[in-house]
């Protein structure tokens, strides 16, 4: 019986560690490849296509990208975790207001004007990017607060809570003060001018610099899709899906249901807040009515039509439901009828959604790996010896 020395064991462990290092680094670099490709495509779209303010079709493409961000983020809650939230527009509006406040008043304090400052990737656009991140974080905090009732509620009751959240946001924003338009007034403003915050009241927050471009929209869209896919493929995502399928069985298997539900709300609200920042700086205005339930219903329809938990399905549904009304503008009298009729037909033909629980690449035929037939030598060698059987 041979014994290996400690030096030999150490050499073997070091060799195994060195062998596993490239695979770990490879996985890390592989995760960045889609983001790099998406940013490159966003850069090409920005420089090759005309400005969204000058071309109608480019404007539609820009709005479509924002809608995909909002629909995919809601899919984390409604699709992957199986909750029923119809207050997603509230998170979008919170993020939009926070982002608009930073860019509007920040530009006024830094440069004395609310107009766009700097060119592509200039100081003004980096202020805009930081404001979108701040809007996402602010919405994530709200998502944590809204996610707490999901620990005790589900189904219709949770939907009512999220619907009430959106209405609360709408009413609170209507009570804000008039927007400050003079930099001198802002510089000398006291508590009376800043409380309640000057966000436009029921008329909405207007005059926001239009920093949103195809580059920022599709770069953020790429990050959203990559995060959603990585989340779905991870153990956390599989735990969320198990909560959707059967909470009792998931809890019996050791899944922390409360943590997964709240985490889903926080992640979804974060990306919804960023999408709200993109939306506010695309139109140049944001209003309390944007937090209404009608906007949230549109996002819910996209998640249902695309398929519960299907990222690519929801993406396709968001594109269809955004582009289709624009294509039907020539049939103004029958546009809504045709639009609603197509939705009804789709729900009758495919009640599980466009792709169900699958992704679009799951539909492609894959070549099965062929396992070589065992040889006679390997079959005999694999049989246990009598001494092994006794042990």
VOVEXDREN-88178 format. One record per residue (C-alpha): residue in three letters; x, y, z. Coordinates in steps of 0.5 Angstrom, whole numbers, padded with zeros to 4 digits, always signed. Layout:
N
ALAXYZ...
***
This chain:
391
UNK+0000+0000+0000UNK+0003+0007-0002UNK+0003+0013+0002UNK+0004+0020-0001UNK+0008+0025+0002UNK+0005+0032+0004UNK+0010+0035-0001UNK+0006+0031-0006UNK-0001+0033-0004UNK+0001+0040-0004UNK+0003+0040-0011UNK-0003+0037-0013UNK-0007+0042-0009UNK-0003+0047-0012UNK-0004+0044-0019UNK-0012+0044-0018UNK-0012+0051-0016UNK-0008+0053-0022UNK-0013+0049-0026UNK-0019+0052-0024UNK-0017+0059-0024UNK-0017+0060-0031UNK-0024+0058-0031UNK-0026+0063-0026UNK-0023+0068-0029UNK-0026+0066-0036UNK-0033+0066-0033UNK-0032+0073-0030UNK-0030+0076-0037UNK-0035+0072-0040UNK-0040+0076-0036UNK-0038+0082-0039UNK-0038+0080-0046UNK-0045+0082-0047UNK-0045+0088-0044UNK-0039+0090-0048UNK-0043+0088-0054UNK-0049+0092-0052UNK-0045+0098-0051UNK-0042+0098-0057UNK-0048+0097-0061UNK-0051+0103-0057UNK-0045+0107-0059UNK-0046+0105-0066UNK-0054+0107-0066UNK-0052+0114-0063UNK-0047+0116-0068UNK-0051+0113-0074UNK-0058+0114-0073UNK-0061+0122-0073UNK-0063+0125-0066UNK-0069+0122-0063UNK-0072+0130-0063UNK-0071+0130-0070UNK-0073+0123-0073UNK-0080+0120-0071UNK-0078+0113-0072UNK-0071+0114-0068UNK-0076+0117-0062UNK-0080+0111-0062UNK-0074+0106-0062UNK-0072+0110-0056UNK-0078+0110-0052UNK-0078+0102-0054UNK-0072+0101-0050UNK-0074+0105-0044UNK-0081+0101-0044UNK-0077+0094-0045UNK-0073+0096-0038UNK-0079+0097-0034UNK-0082+0091-0037UNK-0076+0086-0036UNK-0075+0089-0029UNK-0083+0088-0027UNK-0082+0081-0030UNK-0077+0080-0024UNK-0083+0081-0019UNK-0089+0078-0023UNK-0086+0073-0027UNK-0080+0070-0023UNK-0082+0071-0016UNK-0090+0070-0018UNK-0092+0076-0014UNK-0098+0081-0017UNK-0095+0088-0017UNK-0099+0093-0021UNK-0095+0099-0018UNK-0089+0099-0022UNK-0091+0106-0025UNK-0090+0109-0018UNK-0083+0106-0018UNK-0081+0109-0025UNK-0084+0116-0023UNK-0080+0116-0016UNK-0074+0115-0020UNK-0076+0120-0025UNK-0077+0125-0020UNK-0071+0124-0016UNK-0067+0124-0023UNK-0070+0130-0026UNK-0069+0134-0019UNK-0062+0133-0019UNK-0060+0135-0026UNK-0065+0141-0026UNK-0063+0144-0020UNK-0056+0141-0020UNK-0055+0144-0027UNK-0058+0151-0024UNK-0053+0151-0019UNK-0047+0149-0023UNK-0047+0152-0029UNK-0053+0157-0028UNK-0058+0154-0033UNK-0062+0148-0034UNK-0060+0147-0041UNK-0056+0141-0043UNK-0048+0142-0041UNK-0043+0139-0045UNK-0043+0134-0051UNK-0043+0127-0051UNK-0040+0124-0045UNK-0039+0131-0042UNK-0040+0133-0035UNK-0047+0134-0036UNK-0049+0127-0039UNK-0045+0124-0033UNK-0049+0128-0028UNK-0055+0125-0032UNK-0052+0118-0031UNK-0051+0120-0023UNK-0058+0122-0023UNK-0061+0116-0026UNK-0057+0112-0021UNK-0059+0116-0015UNK-0067+0115-0018UNK-0066+0108-0018UNK-0063+0107-0011UNK-0069+0112-0008UNK-0074+0107-0012UNK-0070+0101-0009UNK-0071+0104-0002UNK-0079+0105-0004UNK-0079+0098-0007UNK-0076+0095+0000UNK-0082+0099+0004UNK-0087+0096-0001UNK-0084+0089-0001UNK-0085+0088+0006UNK-0093+0087+0006UNK-0091+0082+0001UNK-0089+0077+0007UNK-0096+0077+0009UNK-0100+0078+0003UNK-0101+0075-0004UNK-0105+0075-0010UNK-0111+0080-0010UNK-0109+0083-0003UNK-0102+0085-0005UNK-0104+0088-0012UNK-0109+0092-0008UNK-0103+0094-0004UNK-0098+0096-0010UNK-0104+0100-0013UNK-0105+0104-0007UNK-0098+0105-0007UNK-0098+0108-0014UNK-0104+0112-0012UNK-0100+0115-0006UNK-0094+0117-0010UNK-0099+0121-0015UNK-0103+0125-0009UNK-0096+0126-0005UNK-0093+0129-0012UNK-0099+0133-0013UNK-0098+0137-0007UNK-0091+0139-0008UNK-0089+0147-0010UNK-0088+0150-0016UNK-0082+0149-0020UNK-0076+0154-0019UNK-0074+0157-0025UNK-0069+0163-0023UNK-0062+0161-0021UNK-0061+0167-0016UNK-0068+0165-0012UNK-0065+0158-0012UNK-0059+0160-0009UNK-0062+0164-0004UNK-0068+0159-0002UNK-0070+0158+0005UNK-0074+0153+0008UNK-0081+0156+0006UNK-0078+0155-0001UNK-0076+0148-0001UNK-0081+0145+0003UNK-0085+0142+0000UNK-0080+0141-0005UNK-0081+0145-0011UNK-0083+0139-0016UNK-0089+0143-0020UNK-0095+0140-0016UNK-0101+0137-0020UNK-0098+0141-0027UNK-0092+0136-0027UNK-0084+0138-0027UNK-0082+0141-0034UNK-0076+0144-0037UNK-0072+0138-0035UNK-0066+0138-0040UNK-0066+0132-0045UNK-0060+0128-0044UNK-0063+0121-0046UNK-0060+0119-0052UNK-0060+0112-0056UNK-0053+0111-0053UNK-0056+0111-0045UNK-0062+0108-0047UNK-0059+0102-0050UNK-0053+0101-0045UNK-0058+0101-0039UNK-0062+0096-0043UNK-0056+0092-0044UNK-0054+0092-0037UNK-0062+0091-0035UNK-0062+0084-0039UNK-0055+0082-0037UNK-0057+0082-0030UNK-0064+0079-0031UNK-0061+0073-0034UNK-0056+0072-0029UNK-0061+0073-0024UNK-0065+0068-0027UNK-0059+0063-0028UNK-0057+0064-0021UNK-0059+0060-0015UNK-0062+0066-0012UNK-0066+0066-0019UNK-0068+0059-0018UNK-0070+0060-0011UNK-0075+0066-0013UNK-0078+0061-0019UNK-0079+0056-0013UNK-0083+0061-0009UNK-0087+0062-0015UNK-0089+0055-0016UNK-0090+0053-0009UNK-0088+0057-0003UNK-0089+0051+0002UNK-0085+0047-0002UNK-0080+0052-0003UNK-0080+0053+0005UNK-0079+0046+0006UNK-0073+0046+0002UNK-0070+0051+0006UNK-0071+0057+0001UNK-0072+0064+0005UNK-0078+0066+0002UNK-0079+0073+0006UNK-0072+0075+0003UNK-0073+0073-0004UNK-0080+0077-0004UNK-0077+0083-0002UNK-0070+0082-0006UNK-0075+0082-0012UNK-0078+0088-0010UNK-0072+0092-0009UNK-0068+0090-0016UNK-0075+0091-0020UNK-0076+0098-0017UNK-0068+0100-0018UNK-0069+0098-0025UNK-0075+0102-0026UNK-0073+0108-0022UNK-0067+0108-0027UNK-0072+0107-0033UNK-0076+0113-0030UNK-0070+0117-0030UNK-0069+0116-0038UNK-0076+0117-0039UNK-0076+0124-0035UNK-0070+0126-0039UNK-0073+0124-0046UNK-0079+0128-0046UNK-0077+0133-0042UNK-0082+0133-0037UNK-0085+0128-0031UNK-0092+0128-0028UNK-0096+0125-0022UNK-0101+0122-0027UNK-0095+0118-0029UNK-0095+0114-0023UNK-0103+0112-0024UNK-0105+0105-0025UNK-0106+0105-0033UNK-0099+0106-0034UNK-0097+0100-0029UNK-0103+0096-0033UNK-0099+0097-0039UNK-0093+0094-0036UNK-0097+0088-0033UNK-0100+0086-0040UNK-0093+0086-0043UNK-0090+0081-0037UNK-0097+0077-0038UNK-0096+0077-0046UNK-0089+0075-0046UNK-0089+0069-0041UNK-0088+0069-0034UNK-0081+0069-0032UNK-0079+0069-0040UNK-0074+0075-0041UNK-0074+0075-0048UNK-0081+0074-0049UNK-0083+0080-0044UNK-0078+0084-0049UNK-0081+0082-0055UNK-0088+0083-0052UNK-0085+0090-0050UNK-0083+0091-0057UNK-0090+0089-0060UNK-0094+0093-0055UNK-0090+0099-0056UNK-0089+0099-0064UNK-0096+0096-0065UNK-0100+0103-0063UNK-0095+0107-0067UNK-0096+0103-0073UNK-0104+0103-0073UNK-0104+0111-0072UNK-0107+0111-0080UNK-0113+0107-0077UNK-0114+0112-0072UNK-0122+0111-0071UNK-0120+0103-0070UNK-0113+0103-0067UNK-0116+0101-0060UNK-0121+0096-0063UNK-0115+0093-0067UNK-0110+0093-0061UNK-0115+0090-0056UNK-0117+0085-0061UNK-0110+0082-0062UNK-0109+0082-0055UNK-0115+0078-0054UNK-0114+0073-0059UNK-0107+0072-0057UNK-0109+0071-0050UNK-0114+0065-0053UNK-0109+0062-0057UNK-0103+0063-0052UNK-0105+0064-0045UNK-0098+0062-0043UNK-0095+0068-0046UNK-0091+0068-0053UNK-0086+0064-0050UNK-0089+0061-0043UNK-0083+0060-0038UNK-0078+0059-0044UNK-0073+0063-0047UNK-0073+0064-0055UNK-0066+0061-0056UNK-0069+0055-0052UNK-0073+0054-0058UNK-0067+0052-0063UNK-0066+0045-0064UNK-0059+0043-0060UNK-0055+0037-0062UNK-0055+0032-0057UNK-0048+0030-0054UNK-0046+0023-0056UNK-0044+0018-0051UNK-0039+0013-0054UNK-0041+0006-0053UNK-0037+0003-0047UNK-0031-0002-0050UNK-0031-0009-0047UNK-0024-0008-0043UNK-0027-0002-0040UNK-0034-0006-0038UNK-0030-0011-0035UNK-0025-0006-0032UNK-0031-0002-0029UNK-0034-0008-0025UNK-0032-0009-0018UNK-0028-0014-0015UNK-0030-0019-0010UNK-0026-0016-0005UNK-0029-0009-0006UNK-0036-0012-0006UNK-0034-0015+0001UNK-0032-0008+0003
***
